[in-house]
Amino acid sequence: MIPSDIRLYTWVDVEEVLLRSQEQEPWPENLVWARGYWDELVLGIRPGTQHSIKTWLQEVYDPRFQDNGQQGNDCIILESAEGNQRTLPIILEETEEEPPSPNKLIPNLARPTVIWQRTEKLQAPDIFPDDLPPVVAFHSFKGGVGRTIHALALAQALINAKQKVLLIDGDLEAPGISWLLESRLPYPPICFADIIALIHGEPSPDAEQTIDLATQKIQNALVDGIYILPSFRVNSRLTGLAIKPEHLIKGHKNSFILTDSLARLGKALGVNVVLVDLRAGLSELAAGLILDPRVYRIFVSTLSGQSITGTARLLELVAKLAPSKRDEDPSPALILTKVP
């Protein structure tokens, strides 16, 4: 049965039904993968199982699945204007493929190109070695809630407690820390956007060259005892981001290379904590860290209805995609502010 909040306008909605069905119960064993296109839905199935898969599709897409028998013109009836019926053809493709194993956690919000049969629980990234400093990420559903101020306040509190800190402006659309400290650090030697681009082109799987270079450059970016890594070297370059965090997630063998690199950079600098002020909202710019269960994820919200509801949605997403299950995984924290 199609969920009541879904309307089948396009293949995107048809795929959403499949994703929802996976959350409710496992797919039939004979359904291996699904791949949606603008003009068709292709299902990878085991040989000789067309009848059972069609029966399942009839249940999942009832009453929109149209079985045309042996003709092979099965389809799903889409939302249509009166007198102009629209359909999405279904192609059943026999395959002997096996789902990828292990099924690794990928820290992004984008829908996968291929939806695979789930065979096991998602494999979380390896626990950080004890000699790496913790990575703390501040995030919020909306801007203007005091997230950046709290990140700065924690950095100052740690410095007052004789701790060493690397503070990173991870907001690549509306930098806050970079703007606040621009007069103190008008010509930063390196920035967060540089780090992302360097890792993307790094031949070493552990980004060793990037970390060595960044460590040398950041020595000249010390403000009040805090190492500062702004989002950009020049704030006027906000529209010049060629390589984004999601490019690292999708294009690197290690989907958590960004978190790993920031932790190793912190170790190379000799800091006790790495603090990152992230982009607000459900954004791929922040997903790499908020969907990493090893990160200390701090969510900041006001008491407004929009902020509370959005933050609750964020926490639900984290619980679904990247929960803190292992003893070493820190639990997410919530800060409620009195910002109007």
Secondary structure, 3 states (H helix, E strand, C coil): CCCCCCCCCCHHHHHHHHHHHHHHCCCCCCEEEEEEECCEEEEEECCCCHHHHHHHHHHHCCCCEECCHHHCCCEEECCCECCECCEEEEEEEECCCCCCCCCECCCCCCCCCCEECCCCCCECCCCCCCCCCCEEEEECCCCCCCHHHHHHHHHHHHHHCCCCEEEEEECCCCCCHHHHCCCCCCCCCCCHHHHHHHHHCCCCCCCHHHHHHHHHHHCCCEECCEEEECCCCCHHHCCCCCCCHHHHHHHCCCCCHHHHHHHHHHHHHCCCEEEEEECCCCCHHHHHHHCCCCCEEEEEECCCHHHHHHHHHHHHHHHHHCCCCCCCCCCCEEEECCCC
